[in-house]
Protein backbone atom coordinates (compact mmCIF):
# COMPACT_ATOMS: atom_id res chain seq x y z
CA UNK A 1 0.00 0.00 0.00
CA UNK A 2 2.86 2.42 0.78
CA UNK A 3 3.99 2.47 -2.86
CA UNK A 4 0.59 3.56 -4.14
CA UNK A 5 0.10 7.08 -5.44
CA UNK A 6 -3.38 7.66 -4.06
CA UNK A 7 -3.65 11.15 -5.52
CA UNK A 8 -3.00 9.84 -9.01
CA UNK A 9 -5.51 7.06 -8.32
CA UNK A 10 -8.16 9.62 -7.40
CA UNK A 11 -7.59 12.16 -10.18
CA UNK A 12 -7.47 9.59 -12.96
CA UNK A 13 -10.37 7.67 -11.44
CA UNK A 14 -12.59 10.74 -11.37
CA UNK A 15 -11.69 11.75 -14.93
CA UNK A 16 -12.18 8.28 -16.40
CA UNK A 17 -15.52 7.73 -14.67
CA UNK A 18 -16.63 11.18 -15.82
CA UNK A 19 -15.52 10.62 -19.42
CA UNK A 20 -17.30 7.27 -19.60
CA UNK A 21 -20.53 8.99 -18.62
CA UNK A 22 -20.35 12.13 -20.77
CA UNK A 23 -21.59 10.55 -24.04
CA UNK A 24 -24.72 9.11 -22.42
CA UNK A 25 -25.65 11.85 -19.96
CA UNK A 26 -29.45 12.16 -19.68
CA UNK A 27 -30.00 8.70 -21.21
CA UNK A 28 -32.50 6.65 -19.27
CA UNK A 29 -31.67 3.44 -17.45
CA UNK A 30 -34.00 1.51 -19.71
CA UNK A 31 -32.15 2.85 -22.77
CA UNK A 32 -28.79 1.82 -21.29
CA UNK A 33 -30.10 -1.61 -20.39
CA UNK A 34 -30.68 -2.10 -24.09
CA UNK A 35 -27.45 -0.37 -25.19
CA UNK A 36 -25.09 -0.45 -22.20
CA UNK A 37 -21.82 1.43 -22.09
CA UNK A 38 -19.00 -1.12 -22.17
CA UNK A 39 -16.02 1.16 -22.81
CA UNK A 40 -14.88 4.64 -23.72
CA UNK A 41 -16.97 6.07 -26.55
CA UNK A 42 -17.31 9.49 -28.13
CA UNK A 43 -19.93 11.96 -29.32
CA UNK A 44 -23.41 11.23 -27.96
CA UNK A 45 -25.10 13.71 -25.62
CA UNK A 46 -22.48 16.47 -25.81
CA UNK A 47 -20.90 15.67 -29.20
CA UNK A 48 -17.44 15.29 -27.66
CA UNK A 49 -14.58 12.97 -28.69
CA UNK A 50 -13.95 9.84 -26.65
CA UNK A 51 -12.10 10.51 -23.41
CA UNK A 52 -13.63 13.94 -22.81
CA UNK A 53 -14.47 14.72 -19.20
CA UNK A 54 -16.87 17.39 -17.97
CA UNK A 55 -17.28 20.07 -15.30
CA UNK A 56 -17.00 17.38 -12.62
CA UNK A 57 -13.33 16.80 -13.39
CA UNK A 58 -12.58 20.42 -14.25
CA UNK A 59 -13.69 21.58 -10.82
CA UNK A 60 -11.96 18.63 -9.16
CA UNK A 61 -8.71 19.68 -10.80
CA UNK A 62 -9.24 23.29 -9.73
CA UNK A 63 -9.51 22.12 -6.12
CA UNK A 64 -6.48 19.84 -6.45
CA UNK A 65 -4.45 22.68 -7.92
CA UNK A 66 -5.42 25.06 -5.13
CA UNK A 67 -4.23 22.43 -2.65
CA UNK A 68 -0.87 22.32 -4.45
CA UNK A 69 -0.41 25.79 -3.01
CA UNK A 70 -1.59 27.12 0.36
CA UNK A 71 -5.17 26.21 1.32
CA UNK A 72 -7.11 29.33 0.36
CA UNK A 73 -10.78 29.49 -0.57
CA UNK A 74 -10.37 32.75 -2.45
CA UNK A 75 -7.74 31.06 -4.60
CA UNK A 76 -10.21 28.25 -5.27
CA UNK A 77 -12.93 30.77 -6.10
CA UNK A 78 -10.67 32.44 -8.66
CA UNK A 79 -9.97 29.06 -10.28
CA UNK A 80 -13.69 28.29 -10.55
CA UNK A 81 -14.30 31.72 -12.09
CA UNK A 82 -11.43 31.22 -14.51
CA UNK A 83 -12.83 27.84 -15.50
CA UNK A 84 -16.37 29.11 -16.10
CA UNK A 85 -15.43 32.36 -17.85
CA UNK A 86 -12.13 31.53 -19.54
CA UNK A 87 -12.19 27.72 -20.06
CA UNK A 88 -9.44 27.02 -17.50
CA UNK A 89 -8.93 23.30 -16.82
CA UNK A 90 -11.29 22.27 -19.58
CA UNK A 91 -10.56 19.07 -21.52
CA UNK A 92 -10.61 20.65 -24.99
CA UNK A 93 -10.96 24.42 -24.52
CA UNK A 94 -14.70 24.72 -23.91
CA UNK A 95 -17.06 24.54 -20.95
CA UNK A 96 -19.90 22.41 -22.32
CA UNK A 97 -21.66 21.37 -19.11
CA UNK A 98 -22.40 23.35 -15.95
CA UNK A 99 -25.21 23.09 -13.44
CA UNK A 100 -27.58 25.96 -12.75
CA UNK A 101 -26.75 26.18 -9.04
CA UNK A 102 -23.03 26.03 -9.76
CA UNK A 103 -23.26 28.71 -12.44
CA UNK A 104 -25.20 30.99 -10.08
CA UNK A 105 -22.69 30.44 -7.25
CA UNK A 106 -19.66 31.14 -9.44
CA UNK A 107 -21.30 34.33 -10.67
CA UNK A 108 -21.72 35.29 -7.01
CA UNK A 109 -18.04 34.56 -6.40
CA UNK A 110 -17.18 36.69 -9.41
CA UNK A 111 -19.20 39.52 -7.84
CA UNK A 112 -17.11 39.35 -4.68
CA UNK A 113 -19.32 37.28 -2.38
CA UNK A 114 -17.43 35.58 0.45
CA UNK A 115 -16.64 32.01 -0.73
CA UNK A 116 -18.27 30.37 2.29
CA UNK A 117 -21.50 32.27 1.56
CA UNK A 118 -21.60 31.95 -2.22
CA UNK A 119 -23.38 28.61 -2.58
CA UNK A 120 -27.13 28.20 -2.49
CA UNK A 121 -28.56 27.40 0.94
CA UNK A 122 -32.10 26.40 0.00
CA UNK A 123 -33.45 22.87 0.03
CA UNK A 124 -33.75 23.09 -3.75
CA UNK A 125 -30.02 23.84 -4.02
CA UNK A 126 -28.99 20.24 -3.36
CA UNK A 127 -27.66 19.16 -6.71
CA UNK A 128 -24.47 17.12 -6.77
CA UNK A 129 -22.18 19.98 -7.85
CA UNK A 130 -20.03 20.04 -4.72
CA UNK A 131 -19.97 16.27 -4.19
CA UNK A 132 -18.58 15.73 -7.69
CA UNK A 133 -15.47 17.84 -7.04
CA UNK A 134 -14.74 17.33 -3.33
CA UNK A 135 -12.47 14.26 -3.32
CA UNK A 136 -9.02 15.95 -3.48
CA UNK A 137 -9.82 17.60 -0.15
CA UNK A 138 -9.29 14.15 1.38
CA UNK A 139 -5.54 14.56 1.23
CA UNK A 140 -5.59 17.90 3.04
CA UNK A 141 -7.89 16.80 5.90
CA UNK A 142 -6.82 13.17 6.33
CA UNK A 143 -4.80 13.70 9.54
CA UNK A 144 -7.20 16.18 11.19
CA UNK A 145 -9.78 15.25 13.86
CA UNK A 146 -13.30 14.58 12.67
CA UNK A 147 -14.77 17.89 13.81
CA UNK A 148 -12.13 19.80 11.84
CA UNK A 149 -12.64 17.55 8.83
CA UNK A 150 -16.32 18.43 8.89
CA UNK A 151 -15.63 22.16 9.01
CA UNK A 152 -13.24 22.05 6.04
CA UNK A 153 -15.73 19.99 4.05
CA UNK A 154 -18.47 22.46 4.93
CA UNK A 155 -16.42 25.42 3.71
CA UNK A 156 -15.27 23.83 0.46
CA UNK A 157 -18.76 22.59 -0.39
CA UNK A 158 -20.21 26.01 0.40
CA UNK A 159 -18.56 27.75 -2.54
CA UNK A 160 -21.32 26.26 -4.66
CA UNK A 161 -23.60 24.24 -2.34
CA UNK A 162 -24.13 25.49 1.22
CA UNK A 163 -27.18 23.53 2.36
CA UNK A 164 -26.43 21.04 5.14
CA UNK A 165 -27.64 18.14 2.97
CA UNK A 166 -24.95 18.81 0.39
CA UNK A 167 -22.37 19.34 3.13
CA UNK A 168 -23.26 16.07 4.86
CA UNK A 169 -23.21 14.19 1.56
CA UNK A 170 -19.68 15.46 0.88
CA UNK A 171 -18.68 14.64 4.45
CA UNK A 172 -19.98 11.06 4.32
CA UNK A 173 -18.28 10.56 0.96
CA UNK A 174 -14.93 11.78 2.24
CA UNK A 175 -15.18 9.79 5.46
CA UNK A 176 -15.74 6.67 3.36
CA UNK A 177 -12.75 7.60 1.18
CA UNK A 178 -10.65 8.16 4.30
CA UNK A 179 -11.41 4.65 5.51
CA UNK A 180 -10.25 3.29 2.16
CA UNK A 181 -7.12 5.44 2.37
CA UNK A 182 -6.40 3.78 5.72
CA UNK A 183 -6.31 0.42 3.95
CA UNK A 184 -9.81 -0.90 4.60
CA UNK A 185 -11.79 -2.68 1.91
CA UNK A 186 -15.05 -1.14 0.84
CA UNK A 187 -17.22 -3.18 3.19
CA UNK A 188 -15.11 -2.51 6.27
CA UNK A 189 -14.95 1.16 5.29
CA UNK A 190 -18.72 1.30 5.00
CA UNK A 191 -19.30 -0.39 8.37
CA UNK A 192 -16.88 1.98 10.04
CA UNK A 193 -18.42 5.18 8.69
CA UNK A 194 -21.95 4.12 9.55
CA UNK A 195 -20.90 3.88 13.18
CA UNK A 196 -18.54 6.84 13.35
CA UNK A 197 -20.72 9.34 11.53
CA UNK A 198 -23.76 8.52 13.65
CA UNK A 199 -21.68 9.03 16.80
CA UNK A 200 -20.33 12.31 15.45
CA UNK A 201 -23.69 13.69 14.36
CA UNK A 202 -25.41 12.64 17.59
CA UNK A 203 -22.76 14.58 19.49
CA UNK A 204 -23.21 17.82 17.55
CA UNK A 205 -25.95 20.17 16.48
CA UNK A 206 -24.86 20.47 12.84
CA UNK A 207 -28.15 19.13 11.52
CA UNK A 208 -31.71 18.55 12.60
CA UNK A 209 -33.21 15.16 13.26
CA UNK A 210 -35.27 15.47 10.11
CA UNK A 211 -32.17 16.15 8.03
CA UNK A 212 -30.32 13.28 9.73
CA UNK A 213 -33.16 10.91 8.82
CA UNK A 214 -32.68 11.69 5.11
CA UNK A 215 -29.42 9.72 5.31
CA UNK A 216 -31.03 6.73 7.02
CA UNK A 217 -30.67 4.40 4.01
CA UNK A 218 -26.93 5.03 3.91
CA UNK A 219 -26.19 5.07 7.65
CA UNK A 220 -28.28 1.96 8.30
CA UNK A 221 -25.37 -0.05 6.92
CA UNK A 222 -27.48 -1.73 4.28
CA UNK A 223 -27.40 0.46 1.18
CA UNK A 224 -25.68 -2.34 -0.76
CA UNK A 225 -28.50 -4.75 0.02
CA UNK A 226 -30.99 -2.72 -1.96
CA UNK A 227 -31.89 -3.86 -5.48
CA UNK A 228 -30.79 -1.71 -8.39
CA UNK A 229 -34.35 -0.58 -8.93
CA UNK A 230 -34.26 1.18 -5.55
CA UNK A 231 -31.12 3.15 -6.45
CA UNK A 232 -31.73 6.46 -8.22
CA UNK A 233 -29.19 8.33 -10.33
CA UNK A 234 -30.49 11.83 -10.86
CA UNK A 235 -28.55 15.03 -10.23
CA UNK A 236 -29.82 15.20 -6.64
CA UNK A 237 -26.88 14.97 -4.25
CA UNK A 238 -28.37 12.20 -2.10
CA UNK A 239 -29.08 10.06 -5.16
CA UNK A 240 -25.51 10.46 -6.38
CA UNK A 241 -24.04 9.60 -3.00
CA UNK A 242 -26.24 6.53 -2.58
CA UNK A 243 -25.57 5.37 -6.13
CA UNK A 244 -21.79 5.73 -5.86
CA UNK A 245 -21.60 3.88 -2.55
CA UNK A 246 -23.90 1.18 -3.91
CA UNK A 247 -21.78 0.73 -7.05
CA UNK A 248 -18.59 0.42 -5.00
CA UNK A 249 -20.15 -2.04 -2.56
CA UNK A 250 -21.70 -4.39 -5.15
CA UNK A 251 -18.62 -4.69 -7.39
CA UNK A 252 -15.05 -5.89 -6.99
CA UNK A 253 -12.93 -3.94 -9.50
CA UNK A 254 -12.60 -0.51 -11.09
CA UNK A 255 -14.07 -1.41 -14.46
CA UNK A 256 -17.22 -3.01 -13.10
CA UNK A 257 -17.80 -0.24 -10.55
CA UNK A 258 -17.70 2.64 -13.02
CA UNK A 259 -19.63 0.83 -15.73
CA UNK A 260 -22.29 -0.05 -13.17
CA UNK A 261 -22.45 3.64 -12.24
CA UNK A 262 -22.71 4.94 -15.78
CA UNK A 263 -25.29 2.39 -16.81
CA UNK A 264 -27.62 3.54 -14.03
CA UNK A 265 -28.46 6.34 -16.46
CA UNK A 266 -29.52 9.99 -16.13
CA UNK A 267 -26.66 11.97 -14.52
CA UNK A 268 -24.14 9.51 -15.86
CA UNK A 269 -21.03 11.68 -15.88
CA UNK A 270 -21.35 12.68 -12.24
CA UNK A 271 -22.31 9.24 -10.97
CA UNK A 272 -19.35 7.93 -12.97
CA UNK A 273 -16.97 10.58 -11.62
CA UNK A 274 -18.00 10.20 -7.98
CA UNK A 275 -17.80 6.40 -8.23
CA UNK A 276 -14.60 6.56 -10.28
CA UNK A 277 -12.77 8.56 -7.62
CA UNK A 278 -13.57 5.96 -4.98
CA UNK A 279 -12.79 3.06 -7.32
CA UNK A 280 -9.44 4.61 -8.21
CA UNK A 281 -8.63 4.99 -4.53
CA UNK A 282 -9.71 1.43 -3.80
CA UNK A 283 -8.10 -0.42 -6.72
CA UNK A 284 -5.39 1.90 -8.08
CA UNK A 285 -5.08 3.82 -11.33
CA UNK A 286 -3.09 0.98 -12.90
CA UNK A 287 -6.20 -1.23 -12.82
CA UNK A 288 -8.02 1.18 -15.14
CA UNK A 289 -8.22 -0.37 -18.63
CA UNK A 290 -5.35 0.94 -20.74
CA UNK A 291 -7.57 1.70 -23.73
CA UNK A 292 -9.63 4.01 -21.51
CA UNK A 293 -6.57 5.85 -20.24
CA UNK A 294 -5.01 6.11 -23.68
CA UNK A 295 -7.81 8.34 -25.00
CA UNK A 296 -8.30 10.38 -21.83
CA UNK A 297 -8.16 14.10 -22.57
CA UNK A 298 -5.12 15.87 -21.06
CA UNK A 299 -3.91 12.70 -19.37
CA UNK A 300 -0.36 14.03 -19.05
CA UNK A 301 -1.61 17.24 -17.44
CA UNK A 302 -3.66 15.22 -14.93
CA UNK A 303 -0.64 13.07 -14.08
CA UNK A 304 1.47 16.21 -13.65
CA UNK A 305 -1.18 17.70 -11.34
CA UNK A 306 -1.14 14.49 -9.28
CA UNK A 307 2.64 14.75 -9.01
CA UNK A 308 2.47 18.36 -7.86
CA UNK A 309 -0.13 17.59 -5.20
CA UNK A 310 1.80 14.51 -4.08
CA UNK A 311 4.82 16.70 -3.49
CA UNK A 312 2.89 18.64 -0.85
CA UNK A 313 3.13 15.59 1.44
CA UNK A 314 -0.19 16.21 3.15
Protein Blocks (a to p, Z undefined) as FASTA:
>chain_A
ZZpcfklmmmmmmmmmmmmmmmmgoiafklmmmmccfbdceehjnopaehiacfklmmmm
mmmmmmmmccdfklmmmmmmmmmmnopaifnopafbdcfklmmmmmmmmnopafklmpcc
bfklmcfklmmmmmmmmmmmmmpcfklmmmmmmmmmmmmomcfklmmmmmmmmmmmmmmm
nopafklmmmmmmmmmmmmmmmpckbcfklmmmmmmmmnopmmmpcfklpccbfbfklmm
mmmmmmmmmpcbfklmmmmmmmngmjlmlmmmmmmmmmmmmnopklpcfklmmmgghklm
mmmmmmmmmmnoZZ
